Amino acid sequence: MKIAVCIKQVPTREWQPRLNDDKTWIREADASFEMNEPDAYALEEALRLKEKHGGEVVVCSAGPSRVAQVIREALARGADRAIHVEDDGLASADAFVTSAALAGAMKDERFDLVLTGLQSDDQGFAQVGVIMAEKLGLPHATIIMEVQADAGALRVKRELEGGWFQWVAMPLPAVLTIQSGINQLRYATLKGIMAAKKKEIRKTQPAPPTGASAGKQKIVSLYVPEKGKKTQMIGGSPAEAAKELVRKLRDEARVIQ
């Protein structure tokens, strides 16, 4: 089974965001980066499928040269080779541009299965896998909690709302977006780190985005959430205070329905 895993490099969760002068993106020179967590689960699922069925795992990533950091990490964990769609503009590109760049780099590889994380930890739109499936002309399923592959077909478990799950049968090739927590992540060993240095990373350039591959979204401005403390005193009888508290939680804070 030939499996592609799309991974993204995102700012670490511990890093305090600093914005660029235009306030349209972060100051990347000040940031520290790591592998997107849902993508790490997708990589682990691909490695487990390879161990069970044989084949090859190819990691694919779109972004500037710094993305090589997470590519090497994926190779150290057990991926066989990598494709790097290198372009500085892909660091903050929307799902349409990113999916077009990845699909263009992968279309001639004829993968049996393409896995992505459910969403990215930075923009979190959860659309790259879905749009990429459309561009590749493949069936897809989202929010996957379990993958069973057998005889050229898939059976996958999807997470729904309210604690419900759905089993779906689908043909190969296909695209799946993987939910975090589907498995237990492995870490790179010293042997894997040394082996990663010799593994192939094929670099390619994205085609200029036009038409359906052009960006559909634009970040107008970003801001860092402001922290503040505000106390409201609710008077009246205990019954009146309780009624007013419920109203504020429902209508103003919107934390209850």
Disulfide bonds with the S-S distance in Angstrom:
none
